[in-house]
């Protein structure tokens, strides 16, 4: 059985809305037993996982299958806390939903945490060449540092 795992970002952003919408569409197509909303950072008092869960419910995902991972503050933490949460349920296979530019690093970290990952990247609609250059540079730096950390299960 697959689980959908949606990564958070700024809680009131169009980016988070795109990720949640994509996760809801995947839910309707596959009907997994569990959807994990990841993200513990609060933006203007709104926690990422809570906002994802709200958007998922608005998209027709039953609230009783949504689990909120509210401890993580970055992608590294998303991976280790989600993996621990899923391992306690005997699950190790996910459909990972995040931005397409973020997916290589996110998938790497989730795999390092012991999960089998199917990637579902969400593309930014109006990203300019400068945006893509920023995304690539940001991810290169983050990947450099993440590869020097060891993912430890919580």
Secondary structure, 3 states (H helix, E strand, C coil): CCEEEEECCCCCCHHHHHHHHHHHHHHHHHCCCCEEEECCCEECCEEHHHHHHHHHHHCCCCHHHEEEECCCCCHHHHHHHHHHHHHHCCCCEEEEEEEHHHHHHHHHHHHHCCCEEEEEEECCCCCCHHHHHHHHHHHHHHHHHHCCCCCCCC
